[in-house]
């Protein structure tokens, strides 16, 4: 199944190869998506320039995939709403019902899923 190329922001992207967020960056690249890693203290991840925060991200984002704790993502609510991505993926361990309710109220689709599984099963 051919997937549509998307611009995907990875919040909590890590330069550490053993982290799921790093695996997501690599797999998204492998599947041909435009990947924007977001991390406040790193400038390059897997050869890609890193944006320090959601608030610093310019342009349309198809998918915002979260790899940060609910405490961190709650603080990002206003920036995510301002960015207005088409959808937000809450990866395992990042579930945040309060943020999901805010996003849904703003017309931003969200789901609890694993980005890696979605990619590998053609559901991304």
C-alpha positions as CSV (number, residue, x, y, z in Angstrom):
1,X,0.0,0.0,0.0
2,X,1.5,3.3,-1.1
3,X,1.4,5.9,1.6
4,X,1.0,9.6,1.0
5,X,4.1,11.7,1.8
6,X,3.5,13.7,4.9
7,X,5.3,16.4,6.9
8,X,5.7,14.8,10.3
9,X,7.0,16.5,13.4
10,X,8.4,14.2,16.1
11,X,8.1,15.9,19.5
12,X,10.7,14.5,21.9
13,X,12.9,13.2,19.1
14,X,16.1,11.7,20.5
15,X,19.6,11.3,19.0
16,X,19.9,8.0,21.0
17,X,19.4,5.1,18.6
18,X,17.8,2.9,21.3
19,X,14.9,5.3,21.8
20,X,11.6,4.8,20.1
21,X,11.5,8.4,19.1
22,X,14.8,7.9,17.2
23,X,13.4,4.8,15.6
24,X,10.4,6.8,14.5
25,X,12.6,9.5,12.9
26,X,14.5,6.8,11.0
27,X,11.4,4.8,9.9
28,X,9.5,8.0,8.8
29,X,12.6,8.9,6.7
30,X,12.7,5.4,5.3
31,X,9.0,5.6,4.3
32,X,9.7,8.9,2.4
33,X,8.1,11.4,4.8
34,X,9.5,14.8,5.5
35,X,10.6,14.6,9.1
36,X,11.0,17.5,11.5
37,X,12.6,16.4,14.8
38,X,11.7,18.6,17.8
39,X,14.1,18.7,20.8
40,X,15.1,21.8,22.9
41,X,18.8,21.0,23.3
42,X,19.9,19.1,20.1
43,X,20.6,20.6,16.7
44,X,20.9,17.5,14.5
45,X,19.2,14.1,14.7
46,X,19.8,11.4,12.0
47,X,21.2,14.1,9.7
48,X,18.1,16.3,10.0
49,X,18.0,19.8,11.5
50,X,16.2,19.9,14.8
51,X,13.6,22.6,15.7
52,X,13.8,23.5,19.4
53,X,10.1,23.6,20.2
54,X,6.6,23.2,18.7
55,X,6.2,27.0,18.9
56,X,9.2,27.4,16.6
57,X,7.8,25.1,13.9
58,X,6.7,26.9,10.8
59,X,4.5,25.7,8.0
60,X,1.8,23.0,7.7
61,X,2.3,19.8,9.6
62,X,0.3,16.7,8.6
63,X,1.1,14.6,11.7
64,X,2.6,15.6,15.0
65,X,3.7,12.5,16.9
66,X,4.4,12.7,20.6
67,X,7.2,11.0,22.5
68,X,7.0,13.1,25.7
69,X,5.3,12.7,29.0
70,X,1.8,13.9,29.6
71,X,3.2,16.6,31.9
72,X,5.4,17.9,29.1
73,X,2.7,17.6,26.4
74,X,0.2,19.5,28.6
75,X,2.5,22.5,28.5
76,X,2.6,22.3,24.7
77,X,-1.2,22.5,24.3
78,X,-1.4,26.1,23.2
79,X,1.5,25.7,20.7
80,X,0.0,22.5,19.3
81,X,-3.4,24.3,18.8
82,X,-1.7,27.2,17.2
83,X,0.2,24.9,14.8
84,X,-3.1,23.0,14.1
85,X,-1.6,19.8,12.6
86,X,-4.0,17.5,10.8
87,X,-3.6,14.9,13.5
88,X,-1.7,14.2,16.7
89,X,-0.5,10.7,17.6
90,X,-0.1,9.8,21.3
91,X,2.4,7.0,21.3
92,X,2.4,4.4,24.2
93,X,3.2,6.1,27.5
94,X,2.2,9.6,26.2
95,X,-1.5,9.3,26.6
96,X,-3.1,12.6,27.8
97,X,-6.9,12.7,27.9
98,X,-7.0,16.4,28.8
99,X,-4.9,17.4,25.9
100,X,-6.8,15.0,23.6
101,X,-10.0,16.8,24.6
102,X,-8.5,20.2,23.9
103,X,-7.3,19.0,20.5
104,X,-10.7,17.5,19.6
105,X,-12.5,20.7,20.6
106,X,-10.2,22.6,18.2
107,X,-10.9,20.2,15.4
108,X,-7.6,18.4,15.5
109,X,-7.8,14.7,15.2
110,X,-5.9,12.6,17.7
111,X,-5.3,9.0,18.3
112,X,-3.5,6.7,20.8
113,X,-1.3,4.5,18.6
114,X,2.3,3.6,17.9
115,X,3.8,5.5,15.0
116,X,6.2,2.5,14.3
117,X,3.3,0.0,14.1
118,X,1.2,2.4,12.0
119,X,4.1,2.8,9.5
120,X,4.9,-0.9,9.3
121,X,1.3,-2.0,8.8
122,X,0.5,0.6,6.2
123,X,-2.0,2.5,8.4
124,X,0.1,5.7,8.8
